[in-house]
Amino acid sequence: MKHKPFYLMDIWYGEQCIDLFGNYLEVGDVDGDGIDEIIVSSPTASFINRKNSVNPEERISSGKVTVMKGKNKRVLFEWGGQDNYVHFGYAVALGDINGDGTPEIIISSPYEGYEELIECGAVRVFSGVTGKLLKTIFGSQSYQRLGYTLATGDINKDGFDDLIISSSLFDEEGKKDTGKVEIYSGKDASLLHSFSIPEKEQFGYSLAVADINNDGHQDIIIGAPEASTDEKIRCGKVYVYSGINRELMFHIEGTKSRNCIGTSLGVADVNGDRQVEIVIGSGLASSNGYIQNGQILAFSGQGKFLFGVHGDYHHLSLGKKIVLYDLDGDGIKEIIGGTSGSYVIILNGTTGKAIKKIYGEENVFFSASLAAGDINGDKKTELLISSLATRHEGELKGAIYLFSTDPQYPKRGSFINPNKKG
């Protein structure tokens, strides 16, 4: 397997100091023109409502989400939070909710209230074609903080992608951070099912949807990094539920050396066996004598351990983010793993060996979020990596680094250095 180097083409900076520009990145063709758009969130940004009116309203730390064309950075849409400090854009996902063949943009604001409810959370669905708000789902209890994590998939096979929404910081019956996950119909926003756990696990910290057992139904995979057993404290668990009857099929449990599993998830065929694998990030894990070095673990669709890759120094938090994407066009997805700020690693899904590492600039909190796609219509893969704190014009701002395999237009040179040590 031969991979081309990635060249840094451009850097896009947030508008405000510490607005968490790039906290979430998604790439997809949301307007149906055949070219992927970039969706970027800034959940602590202040948003000016009615900006061009006589009475503009500034919403402090309300958050905002921007949809733009990658080729010329033209902004298609920009939406903001409905109130101060709601953190609109805390999580973002794409899914064909209305069955028109084009994915909609799903955005959460977990600290939003509704009527008498305090911080119940809200999730909104927007059209990428018109920019119109299509649906809104509110949490049902105060401090539920609906929308910590989002995923989509047609669970009930009605032709519409459903919304899988977590409230991983929800306190159940006086127990802190037990968490819960709910499935809402994409067709009519009705509640289809709710999963919960009686103990503190941060159930729903990460989510994924895939047909694990090849029965033609999308299954639900849920990460719970705070889960413990009688013998292992905070080992973490990943639960796999059937899309047919919502029953637990199996769970993957961390060990003393593979702990806090489930901070991120990816499910796809990464080794070419035509079966999906479960790739689990453990950004909080400590192993090999390091503290919170993190790890990325790969399991078969039946839960059999395949391989693990560990971070190589303290507080690296390898596996904090995971994206699975076919970077070289061979039909098999590679594992792209983020860290707490040093580099992004690209792994071979068969062996777990590093193919490449992409390093950020010095003193930059690199790889907060990751996304990949063809954003300029050249049939080549672009890789987007965000930083939540990059010094620019004397301020710490969020930034998005755009890398391409096309060497014709590099502006700043390549950051690739597979042999560099952390």
C-alpha positions, -999 to 999 in steps of 0.1 A, spaced: 0 0 0 16 32 -12 3 65 1 11 99 -13 23 127 11 -1 153 23 7 190 15 -5 219 35 -26 240 11 -42 265 34 -51 276 70 -84 291 79 -87 310 112 -116 316 135 -130 351 138 -128 354 176 -104 346 204 -110 312 219 -143 306 200 -133 269 196 -135 273 158 -131 237 145 -144 219 176 -164 198 151 -156 192 114 -178 174 89 -174 171 52 -202 161 28 -222 171 -2 -250 188 15 -263 209 -14 -263 181 -40 -239 196 -65 -215 167 -64 -187 185 -44 -183 181 -7 -189 211 15 -172 219 49 -192 222 80 -173 237 110 -186 245 145 -175 272 169 -195 263 201 -182 292 223 -184 319 196 -206 349 202 -232 353 175 -248 385 161 -285 378 155 -302 401 129 -267 414 121 -278 438 94 -310 450 111 -316 482 131 -315 463 164 -288 435 162 -286 412 191 -253 398 204 -256 363 220 -226 357 242 -209 323 237 -241 310 220 -220 292 194 -223 290 156 -220 266 127 -207 276 93 -212 258 60 -188 268 32 -174 258 -1 -139 244 2 -126 257 -32 -131 294 -25 -142 294 12 -175 310 2 -200 308 31 -233 292 21 -250 293 55 -242 303 91 -265 296 120 -261 306 156 -274 296 190 -308 307 203 -295 322 236 -263 330 256 -240 301 266 -260 273 249 -229 261 229 -246 256 196 -224 234 175 -211 213 204 -217 183 181 -225 181 144 -235 152 122 -248 146 87 -277 123 76 -305 121 50 -333 128 75 -360 137 49 -352 110 24 -344 134 -5 -310 118 -12 -290 147 1 -277 148 37 -290 173 62 -269 190 89 -277 181 125 -265 204 152 -267 202 190 -267 228 217 -266 208 249 -269 237 273 -300 252 258 -332 254 279 -368 250 268 -398 265 286 -393 257 323 -366 232 316 -330 242 324 -301 229 302 -323 202 287 -304 205 254 -316 208 219 -309 192 185 -318 209 152 -319 197 116 -311 221 88 -313 217 51 -280 221 33 -298 230 1 -320 259 15 -305 265 49 -340 262 65 -346 247 99 -365 214 94 -368 199 128 -360 206 165 -358 181 193 -356 192 229 -345 172 259 -373 161 282 -356 169 316 -336 197 331 -298 192 330 -302 163 305 -279 182 281 -292 164 250 -268 163 221 -234 156 236 -228 132 207 -247 127 175 -250 99 149 -274 90 121 -286 58 104 -318 43 91 -325 21 122 -362 13 114 -357 9 77 -383 34 66 -361 51 41 -352 80 64 -321 83 85 -329 84 122 -312 105 148 -291 88 175 -286 114 202 -267 110 235 -269 127 268 -238 113 283 -236 137 312 -271 130 323 -276 121 360 -299 91 364 -317 88 398 -291 108 417 -261 91 401 -238 115 383 -229 110 346 -247 77 340 -257 89 305 -284 78 281 -289 74 243 -321 80 224 -332 72 189 -356 97 172 -374 90 139 -360 111 110 -394 111 95 -415 126 123 -390 131 152 -409 107 174 -389 88 201 -383 53 189 -361 39 217 -341 49 247 -310 31 261 -297 38 296 -273 24 322 -278 24 360 -242 32 369 -218 61 362 -204 53 328 -208 84 306 -229 61 284 -231 77 250 -198 96 251 -192 82 216 -216 68 190 -215 49 158 -240 32 135 -233 2 112 -245 -32 102 -223 -53 125 -236 -88 118 -246 -84 81 -283 -89 87 -293 -59 67 -301 -37 97 -281 -8 111 -269 -16 146 -260 10 173 -226 11 189 -222 31 221 -191 41 240 -189 45 278 -154 53 289 -162 57 326 -176 22 329 -161 -1 357 -163 -37 367 -156 -53 401 -120 -59 392 -113 -29 369 -119 7 376 -127 29 347 -118 2 322 -145 16 298 -170 -4 277 -184 -3 242 -219 -17 238 -233 -31 205 -271 -31 202 -292 -48 176 -310 -26 151 -338 -51 149 -349 -54 185 -326 -30 203 -313 -57 225 -276 -59 236 -257 -82 212 -224 -80 231 -200 -55 247 -163 -49 246 -147 -43 279 -114 -25 286 -86 -41 307 -60 -27 330 -37 -20 300 -65 -11 277 -85 13 299 -111 41 295 -120 27 261 -148 44 241 -139 81 240 -142 78 202 -156 52 178 -154 43 141 -170 13 124 -160 3 88 -141 -23 68 -105 -13 75 -87 -45 66 -103 -55 33 -121 -86 46 -155 -72 36 -166 -72 72 -169 -42 94 -144 -37 122 -149 -17 154 -122 9 159 -121 23 195 -103 54 207 -91 56 243 -78 91 246 -77 89 284 -59 56 286 -26 52 304 -3 23 294 34 13 289 44 35 318 29 67 303 1 89 317 -28 94 294 -8 85 263 -40 71 248 -45 42 224 -64 31 193 -78 -5 194 -93 -25 166 -118 -53 171 -137 -76 147 -174 -71 142 -178 -100 167 -157 -83 194 -125 -102 188 -94 -81 196 -72 -75 165 -45 -50 175 -38 -19 196 -16 11 190 -4 31 220 6 67 223 44 73 227 45 99 254 27 114 284 -7 132 278 -6 126 240 -43 113 242 -40 92 211 -74 82 199 -91 113 212 -107 115 177 -110 88 150 -121 91 114 -122 61 90 -117 71 54 -103 56 21 -75 80 16 -57 62 -13 -87 50 -33 -81 13 -29 -116 6 -15 -104 0 21 -106 27 47 -76 38 67 -77 47 104 -70 84 110 -63 91 147 -61 124 165 -42 134 196 -43 161 222 -23 184 201 9 170 185 1 150 154 -24 130 134 -15 94 127 -27 73 97 -28 36 104 -30 5 82 -62 -12 93 -48 -47 87 -16 -44 107 -21 -14 129 12 0 117 17 37 111 16 48 75 22 84 81 22 111 108 11 147 101 26 171 126 12 205 134 31 237 140 50 243 172 29 252 203 -4 244 185 -32 223 200 -34 202 168 -60 176 158 -90 187 178 -112 174 150 -107 156 117 -126 152 84 -118 140 49 -134 143 15 -132 159 -20 -139 196 -13 -128 211 -46 -140 186 -71 -106 174 -83 -113 137 -75 -85 138 -49 -88 135 -11 -84 165 11 -78 161 48 -89 187 73 -74 190 108 -85 216 133 -67 233 161 -86 250 189 -58 274 199 -34 287 172 -17 321 177 -28 344 149 -26 382 149 -17 382 185 -46 361 197 -53 324 203 -79 314 177 -92 282 163 -78 271 129 -85 246 102 -55 231 83 -63 219 48 -40 192 34 -41 177 0 -23 149 -19 -20 172 -49 15 189 -48 7 215 -74 -8 241 -50 10 238 -16 14 272 0 33 263 31 51 230 24 44 195 38 41 187 75 46 150 69 75 134 88 68 97 95 101 94 115 98 124 137 96 116 174 70 134 196 
